[in-house]
Amino acid sequence: MNSPNQQKTDEHFMAEALRLAEKAAAFDEVPVGALVVMDGQVIGKGFNRCVSNNDPSAHAEIVALREAAVHHENFRLDGATLYVTLEPCLMCCGALLQARISRLAYGAREPRTGAVVSVHECLRAPGVDHHVAISEGILLNESAEILQQFFAMKRKG
């Protein structure tokens, strides 16, 4: 169970990730935002840019991890927390394992491609030699709502 201070911190950073998700939606990208936080400081930010960059790997998590690694001058991000509005996919989970992210905090589950709990549990798979602490459901309603609104507009349009 998270302490009240941890919950407040998590909600603060997730609110910032949601603002990044709104930026993604403004670019007609699936609205997902991510932050990498180390020692209480944001060292990487990202939002989905797959369409804009013609890059299938430009998920919010990957963009944030890349920025954090440059900032940290090391691809290993031991001690960092990745905040993301949507449960990561297999590719993103692999990247956070490679980066040695210590904690993953996310908002909504992704029932089709979620690789943390929904479809796969790759962070806890046999043979995985790095442990990632997982917190889910942070600002869950807000994280789910931005996605629901985006896809409702797509269906209308």
Secondary structure as UniProt FT lines:
FT   HELIX           4..26
FT   TURN            27..28
FT   STRAND          33..38
FT   TURN            39..40
FT   STRAND          41..47
FT   HELIX           50..53
FT   TURN            56..57
FT   HELIX           60..72
FT   TURN            78..79
FT   STRAND          81..86
FT   HELIX           90..98
FT   TURN            99..100
FT   STRAND          103..108
FT   TURN            111..113
FT   TURN            115..118
FT   HELIX           122..124
FT   TURN            126..127
FT   STRAND          133..136
FT   TURN            138..139
FT   HELIX           140..156
//
